[in-house]
């Protein structure tokens, strides 16, 4: 998937070495204000309650799946990267218009992305703490399928909403983070929640207090990941993020983890600015937005020069062959 992948591919060694202590995503280079890295727009244009699919919920009812669309106000570009944001709530509550998801959707739209905050199927009982299996597992899988339908919706409506279908990521907190992990790690299981015929795969995923138990589903073709997790989380075990990171490292997938000492569940009030900044840098690299439509040539040159330095690193260069495979995959998709 181009030079964007190179940084994360090469950084996998460093991530493996700091699984328990954390690893910062480097700030993308470039002088002045840079779209996607920096805020360049005011309040976004929001279109609420667009239907992106439908699926049978736990009550046996065919539920309409809705999202809110955020677009940079006054933007004239015709092909823009996109990010799906997924709210938390223990798979039994929460909403696309409240909590962390709309805050991050707004922020990234101000940076130039098209973003969506989605609702998905919920169940009656809360999940978390000691209640993490059974119906909660099925609810998580359903949420993953719904979010994949949202990814496909962006591709199906790329022309209408001026989305670059080759540059799509996903992010979530709590249940939404587990959902994002499922989308990033289960691209081969798209579900049937809507928009068939389009790819469900993303180029990167961000998890705030999520992960998967024992790193289940990790495979070599998973999307790169950035995970945040407090080591005092009483709702979703911190170990899930650690195990997910180890599993991804084990199959050669680029991954960053930032373990937050003493922090609880989704500590957005304490770490919100860091979450946004690091997710911003992460998506800049993994979605290769330095080479996106409308970016100045200097942005691409600066990113390429920085990445070339990583390729010359004695400890990291053995991951360079993976870049060629990722680029070949990206070229096939673009065609």
N, C-alpha and C positions, 0 to 999 in steps of 0.2 A: 504493500500500500504506500509506496513511495518513501521519501526520506523521513516523513513523520514517524514512521515506525522505528527508524534506526535508533533513535535515542532510547526508546523504551526497550527495544530488543537488546541493546548493548548494556543497558542498566540492570539487566536481570541478575547479574553477578552481585552487584552492589546490593540489590534488594534481598538476595538470599543471605547476604552477610549480616543484614540488619533486620531480619524478620521480627525480632522482639523490640528493637529500639527505634525503628522508623527510618524513613528515607525520603528526603524532600525532592520534589520534582523541580528541576532547574527552571529559572525564569527564561522564557524565550528572548533571544536577543533582538535588537533593533532600536534605532534612535527615534526619539519623539513619541508621539501617540500612535499606537498601532492597533488597527481593528482586530477584534477577537481577543487580543491580550488585554486591551484597555477599554474602559468605558468611552464610547464615542457617540452615543445617542442618548436622548432624554427618555422620558417614560414611554414604554412600548405601546403599540396598538394591540388591544386584547379582544379576541373574538371568543365568546364563551359557548359552551355546550354544543360543540360540533360532535356528531356521532362518527366514531371511527370503527365500530364493529358491533357485534352482539354475540351473546353466549348464554347458555342455560346456567342459571345460578344454583346455589345449594337448596333453594326452595322449589326447583323445577320450573322456574319462570325464565323465559327468554328475555334477558336483560339487555337494554341498549347501553353500549359503552360510550361514554362521553369524555371529551377533552376540552381544555381551554388552550387556544393558540395565541402565542405572543410573537409579535413581529416588530423589528426596529422601525420606529416611526419615521416616515419620509424617506426610507431607503429605496434606492433605485436599482440595486443589483438584481440580477435574474437567477442567480444560482448560489444559495447560501447554505452553509453547514447547519445542521439541526441537532437538537438534544431533547430527549424525552426525560421528563422528571416524574418520579413516582413517589407519592406520599406514603407515610407510615401510618400505623394504627392497629397493629396486631392482627392484620387481615380481617378485622371485624369493625373497624371504624376509620375515621380520617376522611379527608375530602381533597380534591384537586385544588380547591380555592383557599385552603388554610394550611398553616404550618410551614415547613421548610421548603417544600416543592415550589409553591408560587413565588417565594422570595428569590430562590435561585433561578427560576424561569425568567423572572423580571430582570435580574442582574445580567444574565447571559444574553438576553435580548438587547440590553443596552450596549453590549459589546459587539453586537452585529449578528448574532445567531438567530435563527428561527427556533423557538422552543415551544414545547407543549407540556402541560401538566395534566395527567390523566387520572380518571377514576377507573376502577376495576372491580371485579366480583369480590364480595365480602361474605363472611359467614357470621353466625350469631355469636359464637363464643370467642373471647379474646385469646390470642396466642402469645406466648412469651413466658419467661421464667421456667416453671416446671411443666408447662403445657406447650410442647413443641412438636408433638407427633400427631398421628391419626388424622383427624379432620384438618388440622393445621397444615400438615404436609400437603394434603390435597388442595387446600386453599392457596398455598404458595405456588404450586404447579399451575393452578388456574390463573393466578395473577401473572405468572410468567408468560403464559400463552396470550393473555390479554395485552400485555405490554408489547409482545412481539407483533401483535396485530396493529398496535399504534406505530411501531417502526415501519411496518408494511404500508400503513395509511400514508405516512409521510412520503414514501416512494411512489405510491399510487397517485398522490396529489402533488407531486414535485413541481409540475409545470404551473399548476394553479397557484400554489403558495411560494413559488420560486425557491425551492429547496434543492440543494445539491445531493442527489441520492447516493453518492459515493462517500459522503461525509456525515455520518449519523452516529451519535453516542447516546448513552443512557446513564441516568444517575438517580439514586434514591436514598431515603433514610429509613432505618428500622425495617419494617415489612417491605417498604419500597426498595431498600438496599438488597434484601434477599431476592426480591423480584429482579432488580438490575443484574445481580449475579447470575440468575437463571437465564436471563436474556443473553448475557455475555458468554455463558458457558454451555448453553443448550441450543445453539443455532440450528441443530439438526432435528429439533423437535418443535415445529412451529405452532402446533395447535390449530384450532379451527375457529378462531374468534373474529375473523374477517380479513378481507383483502388478500385472497389467495393469489398466487402467481408472482409475488414479489418476495425478494429476499428479506429474511428476518434478522440478518446479522448486523452487528454494530462494529464500529472501529475502536471502541473503548468503553469501559464502564466504571462508574464511581459508586462506592458503597460507604455509607455513613452508618456504623453500628449494624452491620449485616454479616455477609459471608455465608458459607454453606457448611453444614456439619461434616467433619472429616474431609473437607475439600472435595466432596463428591462431584462427579461429572467433569472434573478437569481433564482436558485433552489438548493435544498440541495445536489444534486450530482455534482455540478459544481466543477471544478478544483480550487485549491488554487491560490491566485493572489497576485501580487506585483504591485502597481501603483505609478508612479511618475507624478506630475502635478504642473506646475507653476500657482499661483493664479492670475496672470495677463495675462493669455493666451488669445489672441484675436481670435484664430482660432477654437480651440475645447474648449468648456466651462469647466473650472476647476470643476464646479459643477457636471459634468458627472462622474468624478472620485470619488468625494465625495459620490454621490448618489449610484454609483456602489458598493463602499465599504460598505455603510450602508445596502444596499440590501443583499449583501453576508453575512454580519454579522447577519442580521435578519434571514437568513435560516441556519445559523450554519457553513458556509464555511470559512475556514482559509483565512485571507487577511491582507496584510500590505499596508498602504498608506503613502507616503512621499510627503507632500505639501510643495512647494518651494516658499517661500515668495518673492513677487515681480518679479518672473521669468515669462518669456513669453513662447512661443511655442517651444517645443523640445530644451531646453537650453543645448545641448550636449557640446558646447564649454565650458560652465561654470561648468557643473555637470557630464560630461562624465565619469570621473574616478569613481565617486560615483555610477552612474548608473551601470557600469560594475561590480564594487565590490559587490554591493548589489544584483544584479541579479545573480552573481556568488554564493554568499552565499545562496540565495533563492533556486536556482536549486540544489545546493548540498543537501539541506534538502528535498525538495519536490520530487526529483528524486531518493532519497535514494542512492546516489552514494558512500556513505561510505561503502555500502555493494555490490557495483558493482564488476564485474569481475576484478581481478588483484589488487584490493585494499588490502593493508596489514591488517592483523587481528587487529593490533593496531588502525587503523583508525575506524573500526567498533566499537571496544570497547570504544574508546574515545567518539564517537557520542552517543552510547547507554548510557554511564554514564552521559553525559550532559543532555540527554533527560529524564533520570530517575529523575533528579532534578526537571524538570518541572512537572512531574507527581505527585510529592510530594507537589506542591504548593497549598495552601489552596484556592487561588483565581482561579486556573486553572484546578484543578483535575476533575471538573465536566465535562470537555470536553474529558476525557480519554475514556469513552465508545464509542465515535465515532471512536477511533483508531481501535478497534476490527472489526468494520464494514468495515473500509478501508482495513485492512489486509485481511479480507475474500474476498473482491473484488479482491485484487491483486492476491491472491492464485488461484482464479477461472480463472483469465486471464492467468496466467503463465501456468496452465494446458492446 
